[in-house]
């Protein structure tokens, strides 16, 4: 895992620099900087608009007493997109704009949901509805029946309420 993180930390800046050089050589340095700033401004405006929509959906889900999983996932995607937009670069901006597209988030949510294991429960989606699929649990132990029964002795009259 550490090797993957190290490789990503090395490759991502190289890819971004390569994209800057390529775009800069085609449209010029000033236009390249302007394009990066414009994409960041457009992305921030889109995040604000979609963020308000996501908060409204979360509020509506909470009002129906449902866990707003879709809205929470969208919020995480929007936060990641925001970080990508703050980072200067065309590749990170492209990933950010992909995360801003609802169909992309829906596909990512569906794929991650099929892969997710949460405390021994698999969250699966069938016919458009989510539910947990869990293996039956067996709990071993001893018990004593304490239900009222005519065979048990009654409490003395002075102790009855």
N, C-alpha and C positions, 0 to 999 in steps of 0.2 A: 504494500500500500504506500509506503514512504517513497518507493521508487517511482510510482505513478505520479504522486504529488510533485516530486522533484522534476520529473520529465515534463509535466504540465507547466511548472514554473519556468522552465527553460524554453519550451516550444511556443507557448502563447505569446510572449513578447516578440519572438522571432517572426511568427506569423503576422502579428500586428505591424511590426516594422516593415516587413516585406510589402504588406498591403499599402502602408503609407507611401513607401518609395514608388510603388507601381502607380498608384493614383496620382501622386505628386508629379511624376514624370509625364503623365498624360494631360493633367489639367492645370498644373502649376502649384507652387507651395501655398500661396495666399488662398487660392480657391479650395485647396485641400483642407486648410485650417477652417475656412468658412463652412465647408461641408460638414466637418466634424461638429462645429458649434451649432449649426442648423439642425443636424440630426439629434443632438442632445436636447435642444429646445423643443423640437417636435415630440421627442420621446417623453419628456417631462410633462408636456401638455396631455399626451395620450394616457400616461400613468395617472394623472389627476382625474381625468374623465372616467377611466375605467375603475379607479380606486373608489370613487363616489358610488358607482354602480355596484361594485363588490360589497361595499358597506351596507347599501340598501338591501341587497339580497341576503346578507348575513342577518340583518335586523328582521326581515320577513321570516326567515327560517327560525330564528329564535322566538318570534311571536307565535309560530305554529308549534313550538316546543320540539323542534328538530335540531339536531346538531348540524351547524352550517359547514359541513366538510368541504363542499365545493367552493364556497366563498373563502374559506380559510386557505385552501390550496391555491386559489386564484390570487389571494393576498401574498402568499409566499412567492409565487411566480412574478407578481408585480414588483416585489421588493428585490428579487434577483435581477429583474430587468432594469430596475433603477440603478443598481450597482454597476451593471454592464454599461449603462448609458453614461455614468460618471467617468468610467475608465475611458481614456482617449483611444480611439481605434475604430476601424471599420468592421472588423470581425466581431468584436464585442457588441457593437451597435447592431449588427445583423442578428446576432443571437438575442439581443434585447427585443428587437422588433418582432422576432419570431414568438417570443414569450408573450408579447402583447396581443397576439392573434388568438381569439377565443377557440377556434378549431384546433390550434396547436396545443393549447393548454388542455383542452378536452381529451385529445389523443394521449398526451403525456400523463394526465390524471388516470386515464383508463389503463395505460400500460403499467404505471407504477402501482395502481390498485390491484392489478393481477399478480404483481410481484410481492405485495406487502404481506408481511407476517407481523401481527401485533399481538404480543403476549400469547402466543399459541393459537391465535384465531386468524383465519384467512378471511379477508374481506373480499367477497366475490360479487360480481354483478351479473344478474340473470334477468332477461326480459326488461332491462332498463331499471331494475330495482336492486339496491345494495342490501346485502345481509352478511352476517358472520357465519362462516362454516367452521365449526369446532368439533374436535373429537369428543365423545362423551367422557365425562370425568367420573372416576370412581373414588369415593371418599370412604376410607375404612374407619371404623370406630365402634364404640359401644354406646348403647342408649338405654334409657329407662322410661317407660310409659308413665307420665304423670297426669294423665287426663282423669277427670273425676269418674269414679267408678263405685258402684254400690258395694263392692267387696272390700273397699278400703275403709278403715275406721274413720268415723266422723270426729270432727274437732269437738272438744267439750263446749257446752252451751255458753259458758262465760267468755270464751275466746271468739265466738262468732260475731261478726260486725253487725 
